[in-house]
Amino acid sequence: MNTEVRKRSITIAGHRTSFSLEDAFWQELQRIAMREGRSIAEMVVLIDEGREGNLSSALRLYVLGDLQQRLNMARPDEIPALNPDQGEPE
């Protein structure tokens, strides 16, 4: 897996913005966009609108959250729920 971080640019609300993502996160973000019937630009705008912190981190967390949600749906009984306060299985 290529771990190189690549700088990417996109237009949001009429202005160019840049973010850095590893190829694996970029590819998964593209898959999510395709699955949801959105363009990659629409996905970035959606994530940008609800983010806290920098855009690159928000994109990575969105991809991670999507993957976790799909994993939990596929195997709900095999994955222990985490205690949100302690980050440990309940």
Accessible surface in RSA format (square Angstrom, percent):
REM  Atomic radii and reference values for relative SASA: ProtOr
REM  Chains: A
REM  Algorithm: Lee & Richards
REM  Probe-radius: 1.40
REM  Slices: 20
REM RES _ NUM      All-atoms   Total-Side   Main-Chain    Non-polar    All polar
REM                ABS   REL    ABS   REL    ABS   REL    ABS   REL    ABS   REL
RES MET A   1   198.51 102.8 116.36  77.0  82.16 195.6 108.63  92.4  89.88 119.1
RES ASN A   2    68.55  47.3  52.11  50.4  16.44  39.6  32.24  77.6  36.31  35.1
RES THR A   3   107.19  76.2  94.12  95.4  13.08  31.2  61.01  82.0  46.18  69.8
RES GLU A   4   100.97  58.0  89.50  67.7  11.47  27.3  38.25  74.0  62.72  51.2
RES VAL A   5    75.14  49.4  52.31  47.4  22.83  55.0  52.31  45.5  22.83  61.9
RES ARG A   6   100.55  42.2  96.69  49.3   3.86   9.2  23.75  32.5  76.80  46.5
RES LYS A   7   151.89  74.1 121.79  74.7  30.10  71.7  79.98  72.0  71.91  76.6
RES ARG A   8    44.20  18.6  37.82  19.3   6.38  15.2  15.68  21.4  28.53  17.3
RES SER A   9    59.06  49.9  33.54  44.8  25.52  58.8  12.05  25.7  47.01  65.9
RES ILE A  10    15.95   9.1  15.71  11.7   0.24   0.6  15.95  11.5   0.00   0.0
RES THR A  11    63.74  45.3  52.19  52.9  11.55  27.5  41.33  55.5  22.40  33.9
RES ILE A  12    11.63   6.6  11.34   8.4   0.29   0.7  11.63   8.4   0.00   0.0
RES ALA A  13    97.97  90.1  46.83  72.3  51.14 116.3  68.21  96.1  29.76  78.8
RES GLY A  14    73.87  91.1   0.00   N/A  73.87  91.1  34.02  93.4  39.85  89.2
RES HIS A  15   107.78  58.9 102.47  71.2   5.31  13.6  78.49  80.9  29.29  34.1
RES ARG A  16   159.85  67.1 135.21  68.9  24.64  58.7  66.61  91.0  93.24  56.5
RES THR A  17    35.35  25.1  29.22  29.6   6.13  14.6  10.97  14.7  24.39  36.9
RES SER A  18    55.43  46.8  32.10  42.8  23.33  53.7  11.78  25.1  43.65  61.2
RES PHE A  19     5.02   2.5   0.42   0.3   4.60  12.0   5.02   3.0   0.00   0.0
RES SER A  20    27.76  23.5  27.37  36.5   0.39   0.9  13.13  28.0  14.63  20.5
RES LEU A  21     0.14   0.1   0.14   0.1   0.00   0.0   0.14   0.1   0.00   0.0
RES GLU A  22    36.04  20.7  36.04  27.3   0.00   0.0  13.11  25.4  22.92  18.7
RES ASP A  23    22.14  15.5  22.14  22.0   0.00   0.0   8.83  20.8  13.30  13.3
RES ALA A  24    33.67  31.0  24.46  37.7   9.21  21.0  28.16  39.7   5.51  14.6
RES PHE A  25    61.78  30.9  60.79  37.7   0.99   2.6  61.71  37.4   0.07   0.2
RES TRP A  26    40.91  16.4  40.91  19.8   0.00   0.0  31.88  17.0   9.02  14.6
RES GLN A  27    87.73  49.1  85.76  62.7   1.97   4.7  19.65  41.8  68.08  51.6
RES GLU A  28    23.44  13.5  23.44  17.7   0.00   0.0   4.46   8.6  18.99  15.5
RES LEU A  29     0.00   0.0   0.00   0.0   0.00   0.0   0.00   0.0   0.00   0.0
RES GLN A  30    70.48  39.4  69.19  50.6   1.29   3.1  16.79  35.7  53.69  40.7
RES ARG A  31   130.91  55.0 126.73  64.6   4.18   9.9  50.06  68.4  80.84  49.0
RES ILE A  32     0.00   0.0   0.00   0.0   0.00   0.0   0.00   0.0   0.00   0.0
RES ALA A  33     2.91   2.7   2.91   4.5   0.00   0.0   2.91   4.1   0.00   0.0
RES MET A  34   155.42  80.5 132.30  87.6  23.12  55.1 108.69  92.4  46.73  61.9
RES ARG A  35   119.50  50.2  81.31  41.4  38.19  90.9  71.54  97.8  47.97  29.1
RES GLU A  36    73.51  42.2  43.01  32.5  30.50  72.6  31.32  60.6  42.19  34.4
RES GLY A  37    71.07  87.6   0.00   N/A  71.07  87.6  38.07 104.5  33.00  73.9
RES ARG A  38    98.02  41.2  85.16  43.4  12.86  30.6  11.09  15.2  86.94  52.7
RES SER A  39    56.00  47.3  43.49  58.0  12.50  28.8  49.26 104.9   6.74   9.4
RES ILE A  40    44.90  25.6  39.61  29.5   5.29  12.8  39.61  28.5   5.29  14.4
RES ALA A  41    37.18  34.2  37.06  57.2   0.12   0.3  37.18  52.4   0.00   0.0
RES GLU A  42    91.14  52.3  85.26  64.5   5.88  14.0  34.25  66.2  56.89  46.4
RES MET A  43     0.00   0.0   0.00   0.0   0.00   0.0   0.00   0.0   0.00   0.0
RES VAL A  44     0.00   0.0   0.00   0.0   0.00   0.0   0.00   0.0   0.00   0.0
RES VAL A  45    44.45  29.2  44.45  40.2   0.00   0.0  44.45  38.6   0.00   0.0
RES LEU A  46    68.57  38.2  60.61  43.4   7.96  20.0  62.15  43.6   6.42  17.3
RES ILE A  47    12.07   6.9   5.06   3.8   7.01  16.9  10.59   7.6   1.48   4.0
RES ASP A  48    33.29  23.3  25.42  25.3   7.87  18.6   0.18   0.4  33.11  33.0
RES GLU A  49   135.17  77.6  96.58  73.1  38.59  91.9  45.87  88.7  89.30  72.9
RES GLY A  50    66.83  82.4   0.00   N/A  66.83  82.4  37.47 102.8  29.36  65.8
RES ARG A  51    94.62  39.7  66.08  33.7  28.53  67.9  13.65  18.7  80.96  49.1
RES GLU A  52   164.22  94.3 138.09 104.5  26.13  62.2  57.93 112.0 106.30  86.8
RES GLY A  53    60.33  74.4   0.00   N/A  60.33  74.4  40.26 110.5  20.07  45.0
RES ASN A  54    89.56  61.8  81.13  78.4   8.42  20.3  40.01  96.3  49.55  47.9
RES LEU A  55    11.62   6.5   9.02   6.5   2.60   6.5   9.02   6.3   2.60   7.0
RES SER A  56    19.29  16.3  18.40  24.6   0.89   2.1   9.78  20.8   9.51  13.3
RES SER A  57    43.50  36.8  41.71  55.7   1.79   4.1  21.27  45.3  22.23  31.1
RES ALA A  58    11.43  10.5   4.70   7.3   6.73  15.3   8.90  12.5   2.53   6.7
RES LEU A  59     0.15   0.1   0.04   0.0   0.11   0.3   0.15   0.1   0.00   0.0
RES ARG A  60    59.22  24.9  58.51  29.8   0.71   1.7  30.34  41.5  28.88  17.5
RES LEU A  61   117.37  65.4 110.03  78.7   7.34  18.5 110.57  77.7   6.80  18.3
RES TYR A  62    69.47  32.4  59.81  34.0   9.66  25.1  52.53  39.5  16.94  20.9
RES VAL A  63     1.83   1.2   1.83   1.7   0.00   0.0   1.83   1.6   0.00   0.0
RES LEU A  64    82.72  46.1  82.13  58.8   0.59   1.5  82.72  58.1   0.00   0.0
RES GLY A  65    32.83  40.5   0.00   N/A  32.83  40.5  28.03  76.9   4.81  10.8
RES ASP A  66    17.76  12.4  12.74  12.7   5.01  11.9   5.65  13.3  12.11  12.1
RES LEU A  67    72.98  40.6  69.12  49.5   3.86   9.7  69.39  48.7   3.59   9.7
RES GLN A  68    92.63  51.8  90.72  66.3   1.92   4.6  28.63  60.9  64.00  48.5
RES GLN A  69   109.80  61.4 104.37  76.3   5.43  12.9  29.88  63.6  79.92  60.6
RES ARG A  70    89.61  37.6  84.07  42.9   5.53  13.2  40.79  55.7  48.82  29.6
RES LEU A  71    81.07  45.2  76.12  54.5   4.96  12.5  80.13  56.3   0.94   2.5
RES ASN A  72    70.89  48.9  69.17  66.8   1.72   4.2  22.46  54.1  48.43  46.8
RES MET A  73   140.60  72.8 112.72  74.6  27.88  66.4 108.54  92.3  32.06  42.5
RES ALA A  74    77.54  71.3  40.86  63.1  36.68  83.4  51.80  72.9  25.75  68.2
RES ARG A  75   102.19  42.9  97.84  49.9   4.35  10.4  34.41  47.0  67.79  41.1
RES PRO A  76    89.06  64.9  70.08  63.9  18.98  69.0  72.81  60.1  16.24 100.9
RES ASP A  77   143.08 100.2 106.52 106.0  36.56  86.5  37.36  87.9 105.72 105.4
RES GLU A  78   122.29  70.2  91.16  69.0  31.13  74.1  43.45  84.0  78.84  64.4
RES ILE A  79    54.54  31.0  41.11  30.6  13.44  32.4  41.89  30.2  12.65  34.3
RES PRO A  80    79.33  57.8  62.67  57.1  16.66  60.6  74.61  61.6   4.71  29.3
RES ALA A  81    69.16  63.6  52.13  80.4  17.03  38.7  61.84  87.1   7.31  19.4
RES LEU A  82   105.97  59.0  90.43  64.7  15.54  39.1  90.43  63.5  15.54  41.8
RES ASN A  83    40.54  28.0  40.54  39.2   0.00   0.0   2.91   7.0  37.63  36.4
RES PRO A  84   123.54  90.0  86.04  78.4  37.51 136.3  95.99  79.3  27.55 171.2
RES ASP A  85   134.98  94.6  98.41  97.9  36.57  86.5  27.86  65.6 107.12 106.8
RES GLN A  86   121.01  67.7  93.40  68.3  27.61  65.7  30.06  64.0  90.95  69.0
RES GLY A  87    54.10  66.7   0.00   N/A  54.10  66.7  28.40  77.9  25.70  57.6
RES GLU A  88    99.41  57.1  99.04  74.9   0.37   0.9  26.94  52.1  72.47  59.2
RES PRO A  89    83.71  61.0  64.24  58.6  19.47  70.8  64.24  53.0  19.47 121.0
RES GLU A  90   149.08  85.6  82.84  62.7  66.23 157.7  59.39 114.9  89.68  73.2
END  Absolute sums over single chains surface
CHAIN  1 A     6360.7       4926.8       1434.0       3377.3       2983.4
END  Absolute sums over all chains
TOTAL          6360.7       4926.8       1434.0       3377.3       2983.4
